[in-house]
Amino acid sequence: SRDLRRQTETVQLAEQREAAVRAKLRRSRAVFTMAAAVALVMSALAVFSWTSLQAARRGEQHAKDALGQAAAEREKAQKAEERARAKAAEAEKAEEKATAKAAEAERQRKNAVAALAKANSETARARAAEQRTDAEKEAALSLLAKLTDSMYSAFKDNESMRAPWSGLGKEDVARSKLEKAVAEARKLQQENLTDFGTQRSVASGFALASITYRVLKDGDRAREALAHGMAVIEQSTPANDEERAQQLKIWGLFLQVIGTLETDAKNPERIRQAYATAVAKAEEAVKVAPDKSDLLPDLRRHLFDSYLLFAAALLNQDALEEARQYYHKARTTSVNVSNESVALWKRLAAGFKQLGDTHKAAKRYTDALDAYRWALRARETLVLDASRARILPSYNNRDAKQEVAIALRDIGYLELALGDRGRALAAFDDSRQKAVELVGESPSVSWYRRTLAYAYEGLGDSHRAIGHLDRAEAAYDRQREAIIEAIDLLKDAGFQDNLALVYEQLGSLRREQKRFRDAVDAYTQSVAVRRDLRRSMQDLIKDGKKKDSDLKAEERKLASILGGLAFTELFNGHPERTVQHSLEAQRFDPDAVWIKTNLAHGYLFTKQYDRAEELYRGYKDKKAFNRPDSKTFQQAVLEDFGKLRQLNAALPDLDKEVKRIEQLLGDGPAR
């Protein structure tokens, strides 16, 4: 456009010059015409004057010169005009070119605008696609939120956490949820993830999916999910020591899952290998984590958990000493009691308790006592002061105190087994004091009253072992009162069984005190409670709430009490009742050989000698009780005769028959 304006101005200037030249040319023509006229006049005058002629000639010459000059000017003007026309043509061409260029530029501008619009559209679509991809990824991670390793321990230790995943019995629902979550995790896995946080979440999701499949008893799916998760964590790319520690922790979680699956497969070597490697990964994670890292408390809890799992696995393989070592490693892992670690400390206490039970069953009482004492210390760690308990809303401090009382009771019975009755009394009395405190704080909690009753039972057993029978009876009476209060106040039918047992203990103790009538009364009350329990069991079976096997178990308990009552009636001077109660007991538990000793004694003391001898001969070599270390029928009979003589219950006129039976059984009369 600027060039066009310059060219237009040039043309205008040329036109102006051409106009000036034309004006000069007209003036020249006018001058020439005037000169010609003057020449004619001068010629006319020349006749009259030479001077005039000369002047005319000179004028003519001037006119010719002017005409030539005018012609030159005209020619010059023409050339200028031609040049101007040429420039105008050039300017016109330049204008045409400029117009063409402007048109091309406009076209290019429009194309650029269209391209920009297209690019913006493509960018918008790309962003939308990217947003959709991110949304899908977020959705997948959201589905995996319940499958993160932070829920792992809670899932293992808390049945209420597990229930939603098992569908509360609706396994199809649980499987559907799991399949959807695993499918989303597989999509994320196939994206070649580079972000460690996402890798961690996906791997943890697979881990818990594997555990949940195991709960649903689908071992194949459990192993499949485990394999996917292991692949993710092995290929993960931690960027620093803290992420490396997290990687090792998750690796350890997978090894724990492998341990549980191998436990199901009953492969001892692989179980040990999996849990041992899990412990190694957990230990390395704690070492790798930076000092003062916020992650350290969680890593230590994970290490605590790994030690407990390995110890439990060793305990189940009867590697008791190794199990004890790993329980102690867990105990020294610098994990304080908190909402996150309460379950760990409970498991530690339970682990030491199980270790003690195993030693106790093998009659290794010293080892059992050591384990029980460590179980007590773990439980005492859980008993927090009131101010600290308030900051742990999920923690029941009173229940922890009850566990301490129970642990003291366990220690008391082991001290009795080891013969240290003084320590046994101290342990049971400590248990009693804690139970009394609990009942005072929460009188409506039946378990606290049950714990109190057990403490009194232990005190009674200890006093009885020492020979303080009156104190033992007082303790049993306090036990009975605690049970009756629980039944009356709390309507807890579960205490009926305990009530029957305490009446049985009182009956046995009073027989030992030679208070035979009182002993019979106690046994009779125990029988009455057992009869009520049997009737309640029959009603529950009719309602479909119990099975026939439950009734058989209750009838065996009733038979046992009837047997004790039958034996006591011998001392009370009513052998006919011994026969009556023994026959009834035999009806409820026909396989109990020891009951037949009482029946034989009843026949002997009622002078039914043939029936008595038939039983003595027929069961002589059989075991009196259904256990490996049971005495024989013969040994039980001879011991009974010794007790009868000691308590003057054998009538003088039967002593001859008693001696005959002793000889029949292969032993002389007891001295």
Secondary structure, DSSP 8 states (H G I E B T S, - for coil): -HHHHHHHHHHHHHHHHHHHHHHHHHHHHHHHHHHHHHHHHHHHHHTT-HHHHHHHHHHHHHHHHHHHHHHHHHHHHHHHHHHHHHHHHHHHHHHHHHHHHHHHHHHHHHHHHHHHHHHHHHHHHHHHHHHHHHHHHHHHHHHTGGGSGGGHHHHHH-HHHHHHHTGGG-HHHHHHHHHHHHHHHHHHHTT----HHHHHHHHHHHHHHHHHHHHTT-HHHHHHHHHHHHHHHHT----SHHHHHHHHHHHHHHHHHHHHHHHHHT-HHHHHHHHHHHHHHHHHHHHHS-TT-TTHHHHHHHHHHHHHHHHHHHHHTT-HHHHHHHHHHHHTS-----TTTHHHHHHHHHHHHHHHHHHHHTT-HHHHHHHHHHHHHHHHHH---HHHHTT-TT--HHHHHHHHHHHHHHHHHHHHHTT-HHHHHHHHHHHHHHHHHHHHH-TT-HHHHHHHHHHHHHHHHHHHHHT-HHHHHHHHHHHHHHHHHHHHHH--TTHHHHHHHHHHHHHHHHHHTT-HHHHHHHHHHHHHHHHHHHHHHHHHHHTTSS-HHHHHHHHHHHHHHHHHHHHHHHHTT-HHHHHHHHHHHHHH-TT-HHHHHHHHHHHHHTT-HHHHHHHHHHTTTSBSSSSTT--BHHHHHHHHHHHHHHTT-S-GGGHHHHHHHHHHTT-----
